[in-house]
C-alpha cells in the first residue's frame, strides 16, 4: 500500500475495490482464520484498513 500512497493512487483504489466486491458477491468481513486458509487475498475490510493506515501515519 505504500507504493499506492507514494504515487497518489490510494484514493482511486478504494472505489474500485468496493465495486469489485459488489460484483463478486463474496462476504465482506469473514473470520480471520477462515480468510487466511481459504482466500488468496485479504477481505475488503482489511484492504480498506490497510489503504487508510499509511494516510493516517503521514498526517
N, C-alpha and C positions, 0 to 999 in steps of 0.2 A: 504494500500500500504506500510505502514511502516513495516509490517511483511515480505512482499516480499523483501524489501530492506535489512532488517536485516539478512535474510537467503541467500541473493545474487541471488534471482530469478527474479528480476525486468527486467533484460535484456533478460531473456529467455521468459518472458511472452509476451513481445512486438510482436515478430513474430507470436506467437500462436494466439493472438487476431486479428491480421491482417488477418491471414489465415481463421479464423472463420468468420470474416466479409465478406470476399470474397465468402465463401460458402453460407452464409445467404442471400446475395444479398439485404440486407436492406440498408437504407440510412445511409451514414457515418456521416453526420452532420445535425441533424434536429433542428427545433426550440426548445428552452429550455422548453417552456410551453407544447408543444406537447409531447416532450420526457418525461417530468415529469408525465404527465397524462397517456400516453399510454404504456410506457415501464417500465419493472421491473428493468432494469439496465441502466446505463448511456450509451450514444452513444460512439463509438470508439474514437472520438476526445477527449472527456472528460476523458476517461480512460487512453489514452496515455499521456495526460497532467498531470494527477494525478501520473502516474508512474514516469514521469520526475521531478516533483516537489520535492520529497524528495532528489533525487540525486543532484539537484541544491543547496538545502539548506545545504547539507552535505559538499559541497566544500568550 
